[in-house]
């Protein structure tokens, strides 16, 4: 009985310690998610404006033959950027985005395309390394606090590979293996309780023409005069647009990661409190049983002594 009580006390102490850790992680995630959501909101106006500018440029360009805009005939290879976390304790965040990635890879294979996987986050890298699957390139150390420089580094690598795909189509002599498409799989932040894995194609770009939305109050379409030419501006802005798309995906994923971690740690803290309560009740019952047994032994001994004295 004493050994059982010692074991229960030890389990209660360990559970309380774990509960303190999970509670601290919950509070940290709660504090960081506010900043992450603010960054997501702050990045949207820039993304919206650069999209509008690209739409205007596309309409003013003499011909849309830029490699980042033109669909390639018979695409053979596709780059897939997977956004995962560096750390765990975030529920099904990583498993969900990796499942969505596997679905995309399966779809690409059915279309006859070879997939080259690029990964951000240690969890994604470990996932593919454990399965002995090749990863073209990876970036770590910023999953919950992404910065624009990290997005630019990833985007430049992907765009370089994509532009090499143009050379492949024309008979590349330097041996660089390029891709014909760029896809990104990340987690879209919907709310504190809902995060949705999503796959999007980044290149070739699909420029949206929103003439109706750009009308002036008088009902006239705005007229722009570009200097330098629209074609040259497209050469400069399209890579920046891809940078913006990837940076937005990293920000959305960071907010989703923190929200998932907060939910997971809150559930862990609640479970720890419930377990402590159950173990405490079990310990009290064991102590009560021990005390009852000791009283019974004392009463039994006293009765035995009384009976022995009566016999004398």
N, C-alpha and C positions, 0 to 999 in steps of 0.2 A: 504493500500500500504506500509506504514512504517513497519507494522508487517511482511509483506511478505519479505521485505528487511532484517529485523533482522533475520528471520528464514534462509534465504539463506546465510547470512554471517556466522551464527552459523554452518550450514551444511558444508560450505567451510572450516571453521577452523577445524572442527572435521575430515573431509576427509583428509586434509593436515597432521594432526597429525597421523592418521592411516597410511597414505602413508609413513611418516618418519619411523614408526615402521617397516612396511613391507620391506622398503628399507634397513634398518639396518639388519633385519633378512636375507635378500637376500645376503648382503655383508658377514655376518658371515658364512652362509652356503657355499658361494663361497670360503672363506678362508679355511674352514675346509675340504672341499671336496678334495683339493689338497693333504692334509696329508692323508686322508682316501684312496685315490687312490694309494698313495705311499706305504701304509701299505699292500694293496691288492697285489701290484706288488712284494713287498718284501717277502710276505708269500708264493708265488707260487714256488720258487726254492726249499724250504724245503719240501713242499707238493709233488713236483715231485720226489725228491730224496727218500723220505720215501716210496713212491709208488714203485719206482724201487727196493729198498731194500726188500720190502715185496714180490714183484714178484720173486726176486731171492731166498728168504727164502722159499717161497711156493714151488718152484721147487726143492729145496734141502731137504725139510722136508720129513721124511719117509712116513707119511700119513697126509693128511689134515683133521684132526678130531677135530680141535680147535672149540669151541662153536661159536666163532665170524665168522667162515668161513663156517660152515656146515648149510645147509638148514634143518629146522626142519620139520618133517612130521606133517601134519594137524595143522599148526599154528593157535592159537586161539586169541591171543591178539597182538596188535601192539602199540608201543609208537610213538607219533607224536609230534615233537618239532616245534613250530610255532614261527618265528622270526618277531616281530613287533617293533614299535617305542615306546618310552616313552612319546613323545610329539606329538602334532598335527601339523597343518599348513604344511602338506607335500602332498597335493593333494590326489590322489587315491592310495598312497603307501600302507596304511594299508588295505583298502578295497580290493585291488587286491590280496594281500597275504592271507587274510582271505577267499576270494572267492576260491582261489586255495586249501586252507586247507579243506574247505567244500566239494570240489570235491573229494579230496583224502579220506576224511572220508566216503563219500558216496560209493566210490569204495571199501574201506575196509569192509564196512557193507555188500555190495553185495557178497564179498568173504567169508562172515561168520566170520569176525574177529572183536573183540571188540577193540575199540580204546581208548587209554589213552592219553589225551592231556597235553603236557607240553608247557609253554609259556614264551617267553622273551619279555619284554616291557609292559608298563602300558596299552597301547591301546588294546592289545590282551587280557589281563586279564580282563579289563572292558567289552570287547565284550562278553566274556563267562559268566562273573558274571551277567551282565544285563539280560542274557537269562537263568539264573539259570542252567547253565551247568557246570559240575564238571571239575576242572582243577587239575591234579595230583600234579603239582609243577610249580613254576614260579620264574623268576628272573628279576629284574628291575634296572634302574639307569645307564645303560652303552650302550644304543642302538646306539647313534651316536659316541661314543668313546669306543668301546669294548676293553677288555684286555684279555690276555691269561688265567688269573686266572679264569675269569668268564666262559670261554669256558670249562676249566677243571672241574669246579664245576658242570656245566650242564652235561658234558660228563660222569663224575663219577656217577651221579645219574642215567643216562640212562643205562650205562653199568651194574651197580649194578642190576637194574630192569631186564635187559636182561639176565644176568647170573642167576638170580633167576628163570627165565623161564626154564632154564635147569633143575633145581631142581623140578619145577612143573612137567616137563615131566617124571621125575623119581619118582614122588610121594613125594613132599615136605612136611615135617612134621612141619615146623616152621610157616606155614601160610602166608609166604611172597608171594604176588601176582606178578609174573614176566610177562615179555612180550617175544614174539617170534620174533619180528621185531622192528627195529628202523627206523623211517622216519624223515626227516627234510624238512620243507617248509620255504623257504626264498626268497629274491629278488636278482636276479643276476644283477650285474652292467654291462650294455652293453656299454652305452655312457652317456653323460650328458643329452641327451634327451630321452634315452630309458633305462628302467629298467624292467626286466622280472621276474615275480614270477615263481618259479620252485620248484618241489618236488622231493627229492631223497631218496633212501633207503640207510641208513648208515650201518645197520647190519641186517642179515649176510652180510659180505663183499663179493664183487665180485672182486677177485684178477685178474688183467689183466696180461697175459703173453706176454711180448714184447721181445721175444728172438731175432727177426730180428733187432730190434733197438739197442740191446746190443752187436752186433757183433763187434769184433775188426777190425782194418784196414786190417788185413790179412785174414779176413773172418772166424775167429775162434770164437766160443762162449766163453765168459769169464768163468773161473772156480774159484769158491770161496770156501774157507775152513772156516767154521764158528766155533767160540769158544766163548761161549758155543754152544751147539747144535742148529740147526735151529729151532727145536720145542720150546726150551726154549726162544730163541730170539723172536719167534712169540708171546709167552705169554707176553713178555715185550713191544713189538712194536705195537701190534694190538690196545691196548687201546690208545696209543699215536697217532696212526693213526686216531682214531675216534676223539680225542681231536683236531687234526689238521683239520679234515673235518668240525667240528663244528666251530672252530675259523675262518676258511676261510669263512664259511657261514655268521658269524657275521660281518666280515670285508666287505664282498660284500654287505650285507644288510645296513651297516652303510653308505657306499659310495652311495648306491641307495637312502637311506633316505635323505641324504644331497642334492643329485642331484634333487630329487623330491621336497624338500623344496625350493631349489633355484628357480626351475621353477615356483612353486606355488606362491612364494613371488614376483617374477618378474612380473608375471601376475597380482597379486594384486596391485603392485606399478603402473603398467601401467594403470590398471583400475581406480585407485585412481586419477592419473593425468588426465585421460579422464573425470572423473566425476567432478573434480575441474574445468576443462575447460568448461564443459557444464553448471555447476552451475554459473560460472562467467559470461558466456554469458546470462544466464537467469536473473542474478542480474542486469547486465548492461541494458538489455531490460526493466526490471522493473523500474530501475532508470530513463531511458529515458522516459518511459511512465509517471512516476511521474512528471518529469520536464515538459514534454509537457502539462500535465494536469494543473500544477501550472501556466504555462505561459498562457494557455487558460483561466484560472480563472482570472488572472490579467488583460488580455486583455478584457475579458468580463466585469469585474468590471469597467475598465477605460471607456469602451464604454457606460456602464450604467450611469456613472457619467457625461459623455459628453452629453448624451441624456437628462439627468435631467437638466443640465445647459441650454441647448437650449430651453427647455420648459419654464424655468423661463424667 
